[in-house]
């Protein structure tokens, strides 16, 4: 795992600024990206709230570049991507970020819940992103691609030169969690069809061979599904829960990541239940799954 510096110039018009919020789910931290080479820049994602070190690094880059932020694009609603909005757009920190007077914040609309991010104060307007919407500043142009699955509002951004900013859909290390497996697999197929030359992920290092990585993600999920189905077929008549699966199928995964693995397994189980390969029962508001003997592996 290569160390990610706080600030990295990736190309003449892309600078990565690390969110300084490391953790089991954020890896070394959230990658935010400053795009363009002129006075106005686009910022992709904002890290977590109340991280003065990140704001200091972001402001340092803007001062050095003699530029300001004109557009903020959020890949999805999770706190480690939207949290920094109030510190960048608001006046929470004394060292206020260099903003263009007409700076706007954009995010795709959630379809599964109220589209309100508690980390973003009500006085900050969040404009609605649209699929295929384009944004341009001197030296950079990006197009929005709606890629639900990790969340219902998740987007990736593509450029004409083969770059793709993947948010949390594809990570630089390991595999991603998701809310809806069916949608997530469709989004992976959509990204595969784009065939990017490089991916700048929301967490982890740059992916220089993205097609292989995307194919790995697709094959990994299909393989996991077969492993889970086999797990149940070897235990006929047993009523099992996601963590029962994790302890066997994910035994190579560090234990602190088991809850995230169980979250993913639950979505596999939901999909397999819809396909009548497993039977769902509930007891005391807990879900149990059982192998359907009539299913064919």
FITOR-463216 format. One line per 2 residues: their letters; for each residue x, y, z of N, C-alpha, C. Coordinates in steps of 0.1 Angstrom, whole numbers. Atoms other than C-alpha are relative to their C-alpha. Example, Ala and Ser with C-alpha at 12.3 -4.5 7.8 and 13.67 -1.06 7.14 Angstrom:
<nodes>
as> 9 -12 0 123 -45 78 9 12 0; -9 -11 0 137 -11 71 -8 11 8;
</nodes>
This chain:
<nodes>
xx> 8 -12 0 0 0 0 9 12 0; -8 -12 1 17 32 -12 -6 11 8;
xx> 4 -11 -8 16 61 11 -5 12 -9; 5 -11 7 -6 90 -2 4 13 7;
xx> -4 -13 -7 9 124 5 -12 9 1; 11 -9 -2 -13 152 17 -5 8 -13;
xx> 3 -7 13 -11 170 -17 9 -6 -11; -7 6 11 -2 154 -50 -5 7 -13;
xx> 4 -4 14 -1 170 -85 0 -12 -9; 1 12 8 -14 142 -106 3 3 -15;
xx> -2 -5 14 -14 161 -140 1 15 1; 0 -15 0 -11 197 -151 -12 6 5;
xx> 12 -6 -4 -47 202 -143 -8 -8 11; 6 8 -11 -55 177 -115 9 -1 12;
xx> -7 1 -13 -43 181 -79 -9 -8 10; 7 8 -10 -53 155 -53 4 5 14;
xx> -2 -5 -14 -57 168 -17 -7 -10 9; 5 10 -8 -61 141 9 -8 6 12;
xx> 9 -6 -10 -89 146 34 4 -1 15; -6 1 -14 -67 138 65 -10 -6 9;
xx> 10 7 -8 -95 115 78 2 -15 -1; -3 14 1 -79 80 79 -9 -9 9;
xx> 8 9 -8 -99 50 91 -2 -13 -8; 2 13 6 -110 14 84 -8 1 -13;
xx> 9 -1 12 -136 25 58 5 11 -10; -5 -11 8 -118 56 45 14 -2 -5;
xx> -14 3 3 -84 39 42 9 12 4; -9 -11 -4 -57 67 42 -8 13 1;
xx> 8 -12 0 -85 92 39 -8 2 -13; 7 -3 12 -109 107 14 9 8 -10;
xx> -7 -8 11 -93 118 -19 -9 11 -5; 8 -11 6 -106 152 -30 9 5 -12;
xx> -7 -3 12 -96 165 -64 -3 15 -5; 2 -14 5 -90 201 -76 3 0 -15;
xx> -1 1 15 -95 204 -114 1 14 -6; -1 -12 8 -84 231 -139 14 5 1;
xx> -13 -6 -1 -54 253 -145 -1 15 -1; 3 -15 0 -70 288 -145 -3 5 14;
xx> 4 -7 -13 -84 312 -119 -11 -8 7; 11 7 -6 -115 291 -114 2 -15 0;
xx> -3 15 -1 -113 254 -102 -13 -7 4; 11 9 -5 -137 225 -97 6 -9 11;
xx> -4 9 -11 -134 206 -64 -10 -12 0; 8 12 -1 -146 170 -63 1 -6 14;
xx> 1 4 -14 -157 160 -28 8 9 10; -5 -9 -10 -148 177 5 5 -6 13;
xx> -5 6 -12 -137 151 30 -10 1 12; 8 -1 -12 -151 151 66 -1 14 5;
xx> 2 -13 -7 -163 180 87 11 2 11; -9 -4 -11 -140 198 112 13 -7 -1;
xx> -14 5 2 -106 187 98 8 12 -5; -7 -12 4 -86 219 99 13 -2 -8;
xx> -12 3 8 -55 202 85 -3 -1 -15; 4 1 14 -74 194 53 -2 14 -6;
xx> 3 -14 4 -87 230 50 13 8 -2; -13 -6 1 -51 242 55 7 -4 -13;
xx> -6 5 12 -38 220 27 -7 5 -12; 7 -5 11 -66 230 4 2 15 -3;
xx> -3 -15 2 -61 267 10 14 2 -5; -14 -2 4 -23 263 6 1 -2 -15;
xx> 0 3 15 -29 248 -29 -6 11 -8; 7 -11 7 -53 275 -39 8 13 0;
xx> -9 -12 0 -29 303 -28 11 -2 -9; -12 3 9 0 286 -46 -4 1 -15;
xx> 5 1 13 -22 282 -77 -6 14 -4; 7 -13 3 -36 318 -74 -14 -2 -6;
xx> 13 4 5 -70 302 -79 -10 0 11; 11 1 -9 -104 299 -63 -10 -11 -5;
xx> 9 11 4 -131 272 -62 -13 6 -5; 12 -6 6 -160 280 -85 -12 -11 0;
xx> 10 10 0 -178 246 -83 5 -11 9; -3 12 -8 -180 218 -58 -10 -11 -4;
xx> 9 11 4 -193 184 -70 2 -11 10; 0 10 -10 -202 158 -44 -4 -13 -7;
xx> 3 13 7 -200 121 -56 -12 -7 7; 11 6 -7 -226 110 -29 -1 6 14;
xx> 4 -7 -13 -241 119 5 8 -4 12; -7 5 -13 -218 100 29 9 11 6;
xx> -6 -11 -8 -202 122 56 14 3 -4; -14 -2 3 -166 116 45 2 6 -14;
xx> 0 -6 13 -175 132 11 -6 14 0; 8 -13 0 -199 161 20 4 8 13;
xx> -1 -7 -13 -187 170 56 8 13 -1; -8 -12 1 -161 196 45 -7 12 -6;
xx> 7 -11 7 -187 216 26 -2 13 9; 3 -12 -9 -196 238 57 13 7 3;
xx> -13 -6 -4 -159 244 64 6 8 -12; -5 -6 13 -152 254 27 -9 12 -4;
xx> 10 -11 5 -184 274 19 -4 9 11; 5 -7 -11 -194 284 54 12 9 6;
xx> -10 -8 -7 -174 305 79 5 -6 13; -3 8 -12 -166 278 104 14 3 5;
xx> -14 -1 -3 -129 283 102 5 14 -3; -5 -13 1 -110 315 106 7 2 -14;
xx> -7 0 12 -88 307 76 -9 -4 -12; 11 3 9 -117 309 51 6 -4 -14;
xx> -5 6 13 -111 289 18 -3 11 -11; 2 -9 12 -106 309 -14 -11 -5 -9;
xx> 12 4 8 -140 307 -31 -3 11 -10; 5 -9 9 -152 323 -62 -14 5 5;
xx> 13 -5 -6 -182 346 -53 -12 -7 -5; 12 8 5 -206 325 -75 2 -15 2;
xx> -3 15 -2 -193 291 -62 -14 -7 4; 12 8 -2 -221 265 -63 4 -15 4;
xx> -2 14 -4 -224 230 -47 -10 -8 -7; 9 9 8 -238 201 -67 0 -14 6;
xx> 1 14 -4 -251 166 -57 -12 -6 -7; 11 7 6 -273 141 -74 -11 -3 11;
xx> 11 2 -9 -307 135 -57 -1 -14 5; 2 13 -5 -312 105 -34 -15 -4 -3;
xx> 13 5 3 -342 83 -43 -5 -9 12; 4 10 -10 -343 61 -11 -4 7 13;
xx> 2 -7 -13 -346 88 16 0 15 -3; -1 -14 1 -349 125 22 14 5 -4;
xx> -13 -4 5 -322 143 3 6 11 8; -5 -10 -9 -308 161 33 13 -5 6;
xx> -13 4 -6 -271 159 44 1 8 13; -1 -7 -12 -270 167 81 13 8 2;
xx> -13 -7 -1 -234 178 77 0 14 -7; 1 -12 8 -244 206 53 -11 9 6;
xx> 10 -9 -6 -261 236 71 -10 4 -11; 12 -3 9 -295 246 57 2 13 -8;
xx> -1 -12 7 -283 280 46 9 -2 -13; -8 3 12 -259 264 20 -9 -8 -10;
xx> 8 6 10 -278 256 -12 8 -11 -7; -6 10 7 -270 223 -28 -9 -2 -13;
xx> 7 1 12 -279 223 -65 -1 -15 -5; 2 14 4 -292 191 -81 8 -3 -13;
xx> -7 5 11 -269 172 -104 -9 -8 -9; 8 8 10 -283 156 -136 10 -9 -7;
xx> -8 10 8 -270 125 -155 4 7 -13; -6 -6 12 -247 136 -184 2 15 1;
xx> -3 -14 -2 -244 171 -170 15 3 -2; -14 -3 2 -211 188 -180 4 12 8;
xx> -6 -12 -7 -189 212 -161 14 3 -6; -13 -4 6 -159 231 -175 6 12 6;
xx> -8 -11 -4 -132 254 -163 12 0 -9; -12 0 8 -99 264 -180 8 -13 4;
xx> -8 12 -2 -80 231 -184 -7 -12 5; 7 12 -4 -107 207 -173 -15 1 -4;
xx> 14 2 4 -141 194 -185 -4 -14 5; 4 13 -5 -160 166 -167 -15 -2 -4;
xx> 14 4 2 -193 148 -174 -4 -9 11; 5 8 -11 -215 133 -147 -7 -13 -6;
xx> 6 13 3 -225 96 -149 -6 -5 12; 7 5 -11 -251 84 -125 3 -15 2;
xx> -4 14 -3 -239 51 -109 -5 -4 13; 6 4 -13 -263 40 -82 5 -14 4;
xx> -4 13 -5 -255 10 -60 7 2 13; -7 -3 -13 -230 22 -34 -10 9 8;
xx> 12 -7 -5 -258 48 -27 -9 3 -12; 9 -3 11 -288 59 -48 4 12 -7;
xx> -4 -13 6 -272 93 -55 14 0 -5; -15 0 3 -237 81 -64 2 4 -15;
xx> -4 -3 14 -221 96 -95 15 -2 -1; -14 -1 3 -187 92 -112 1 11 -10;
xx> -3 -11 9 -171 119 -134 10 -5 -11; -9 5 11 -155 112 -168 5 13 -7;
xx> -6 -10 8 -132 133 -190 2 -5 -14; -2 4 14 -126 133 -228 14 -7 -2;
xx> -13 6 2 -90 121 -222 1 -14 7; -1 13 -6 -99 88 -205 1 -1 15;
xx> 0 0 -15 -99 98 -168 -14 -2 6; 13 2 -7 -127 87 -145 3 2 15;
xx> 0 -2 -15 -132 99 -109 -11 -9 5; 9 11 -3 -149 69 -93 -7 1 13;
xx> 7 -1 -13 -160 82 -59 2 -13 8; -1 12 -7 -167 51 -38 -5 -12 -7;
xx> 4 11 8 -179 29 -66 11 -10 -3; -12 8 1 -144 16 -72 11 7 8;
xx> -10 -5 -10 -116 20 -46 14 -4 -5; -14 3 4 -78 21 -50 5 -13 7;
xx> -3 12 -7 -76 -8 -25 -13 -7 5; 12 7 -4 -100 -36 -17 -12 2 -8;
xx> 12 -1 8 -136 -37 -28 -10 9 8; 9 -10 -6 -165 -13 -21 -12 -7 6;
xx> 13 5 -5 -196 -17 0 -11 7 -8; 11 -5 9 -230 -10 -16 -14 -2 7;
xx> 14 1 -6 -267 -5 -7 -9 -9 -8; 9 8 9 -282 -23 -37 10 -7 -10;
xx> -10 8 8 -262 -51 -54 -4 0 -15; 5 0 14 -284 -52 -85 5 13 -7;
xx> -3 -13 6 -279 -15 -92 16 2 -1; -14 -1 -1 -242 -17 -82 7 -8 -12;
xx> -5 8 11 -235 -45 -108 -3 7 -13; 3 -8 13 -252 -24 -135 9 12 -1;
xx> -9 -12 1 -231 6 -126 14 -4 -4; -14 5 4 -199 -15 -128 0 -3 -15;
xx> 0 2 15 -210 -26 -163 0 13 -8; 0 -13 6 -217 10 -172 14 6 -1;
xx> -14 -5 -1 -182 20 -161 9 -8 -9; -8 8 8 -167 -9 -179 -1 4 -15;
xx> 2 -4 14 -183 2 -212 7 13 -3; -7 -13 2 -167 37 -207 15 -3 -3;
xx> -14 5 1 -133 18 -206 10 12 2; -9 -11 -3 -114 45 -188 15 -4 -1;
xx> -14 2 0 -76 48 -191 6 0 14; -5 -1 -13 -71 57 -155 -12 4 9;
xx> 11 -4 -9 -93 60 -124 7 6 12; -3 -7 -13 -89 85 -95 -11 -3 10;
xx> 10 4 -9 -108 69 -67 -2 9 12; 3 -8 -12 -125 84 -36 9 -4 12;
xx> -9 5 -11 -101 63 -14 10 -9 -6; -11 8 5 -68 47 -21 7 6 -12;
xx> -9 -5 10 -42 51 -48 -6 0 -14; 4 -1 14 -46 59 -85 0 -14 -6;
xx> 1 13 6 -57 29 -106 4 2 -15; -5 -2 14 -36 27 -138 -4 -10 -10;
xx> 5 10 9 -51 -4 -152 -15 -3 4; 14 1 -5 -88 2 -146 -9 -11 -6;
xx> 9 10 6 -104 -22 -170 1 -13 7; -2 13 -8 -88 -52 -152 -6 1 14;
xx> 5 -2 -14 -98 -37 -118 -16 -1 -1; 15 0 1 -135 -32 -129 -4 -15 -3;
xx> 4 14 3 -136 -68 -143 2 -8 13; -2 7 -13 -121 -80 -110 -12 2 9;
xx> 12 -3 -9 -149 -62 -91 -12 -8 -4; 12 7 5 -176 -78 -113 2 -15 3;
xx> -2 15 -2 -160 -113 -111 0 -3 15; -1 2 -15 -154 -109 -73 -14 -1 6;
xx> 14 1 -6 -191 -102 -66 -7 -13 -5; 6 12 4 -202 -131 -88 6 -12 7;
xx> -7 11 -7 -176 -154 -71 -6 0 14; 5 0 -13 -188 -142 -37 -14 -6 1;
xx> 14 5 0 -224 -150 -46 0 -15 -1; -1 14 1 -214 -185 -56 5 -6 13;
xx> -5 4 -13 -194 -189 -23 -11 0 10; 11 -1 -10 -224 -178 -3 -11 -10 -3;
xx> 10 11 4 -248 -201 -22 5 -14 4; -6 13 -3 -224 -230 -17 -1 -2 16;
xx> 0 0 -15 -222 -221 21 -14 -5 4; 13 4 -4 -260 -225 23 -3 -14 -4;
xx> 3 13 6 -262 -256 1 7 -11 9; -6 9 -8 -238 -273 25 -6 -1 14;
xx> 6 -1 -13 -260 -265 55 -15 0 -2; 14 0 2 -295 -276 44 -8 -1 13;
xx> 9 1 -12 -323 -270 69 5 10 11; -5 -9 -10 -302 -245 89 -4 15 -3;
xx> 4 -14 1 -316 -210 95 12 9 4; -13 -7 -2 -286 -186 92 -1 15 -3;
xx> 0 -15 1 -278 -149 94 13 4 -7; -11 -5 7 -253 -127 75 14 -3 7;
xx> -12 2 -7 -226 -129 102 5 -15 0; -4 14 1 -227 -167 101 8 -3 -13;
xx> -7 1 13 -217 -164 64 14 6 1; -12 -8 -1 -190 -138 71 11 -8 7;
xx> -10 7 -8 -172 -160 97 7 -11 -8; -5 11 8 -167 -187 70 5 5 -13;
xx> -3 -4 14 -167 -171 36 10 12 0; -9 -12 -1 -148 -139 47 11 -2 11;
xx> -10 3 -12 -124 -156 72 13 6 -3; -13 -6 3 -94 -140 54 -1 15 2;
xx> 2 -14 -2 -109 -105 60 2 4 14; -2 -4 -14 -97 -86 91 -13 2 7;
xx> 13 1 -8 -123 -89 119 -7 14 1; 6 -13 -2 -128 -51 122 -8 4 -13;
xx> 8 -2 12 -142 -52 86 -12 -10 -1; 11 9 1 -166 -80 93 -14 6 0;
xx> 13 -6 1 -196 -57 100 -3 5 -15; 1 -5 14 -190 -41 65 -3 -12 -9;
xx> 2 12 8 -188 -76 50 -14 -6 2; 13 4 -3 -220 -86 67 -11 8 -7;
xx> 9 -9 7 -237 -56 52 0 -4 -15; 0 4 14 -226 -67 17 -7 -14 -1;
xx> 6 13 0 -236 -103 25 -15 1 0; 15 -1 -1 -271 -92 34 -6 4 -13;
xx> 5 -3 13 -275 -77 0 1 -12 -10; -1 12 7 -263 -109 -16 -12 -9 3;
xx> 11 9 -5 -289 -128 5 -13 5 -5; 13 -6 5 -317 -104 -5 -1 -3 -15;
xx> 0 3 14 -308 -109 -42 -3 -15 -2; 2 14 2 -307 -147 -38 -14 -4 4;
xx> 14 3 -4 -340 -147 -20 -10 4 -11; 8 -5 11 -356 -127 -48 0 -11 -12;
xx> -2 10 11 -342 -154 -72 -5 -14 5; 6 12 -5 -359 -181 -50 11 -11 3;
xx> -11 10 -3 -325 -197 -42 2 -1 15; 1 0 -14 -329 -189 -5 -14 3 5;
xx> 13 -3 -6 -359 -187 18 2 9 12; -2 -10 -11 -363 -158 42 -11 -2 11;
xx> 10 0 -11 -380 -160 76 4 10 11; -3 -10 -11 -382 -135 105 -5 -5 13;
xx> 3 3 -14 -382 -140 142 5 11 9; -3 -12 -9 -383 -112 168 8 11 -8;
xx> -5 -10 9 -376 -88 140 15 -3 -5; -13 4 6 -344 -107 130 -3 -9 -12;
xx> 1 7 13 -339 -121 95 8 -13 0; -7 12 2 -329 -157 89 -2 -5 -14;
xx> 1 5 14 -321 -173 56 3 -15 0; -2 15 1 -323 -210 46 1 -4 -15;
xx> -2 5 14 -313 -229 15 -13 -6 -5; 12 6 7 -340 -238 -10 5 -12 -7;
xx> -6 13 6 -333 -275 -18 -3 -1 -15; 4 1 14 -350 -270 -52 10 8 -9;
xx> -9 -8 7 -323 -245 -62 11 -8 -6; -11 7 6 -296 -255 -86 12 10 1;
x> -13 -9 -1 -260 -242 -81 4 3 -14;
</nodes>
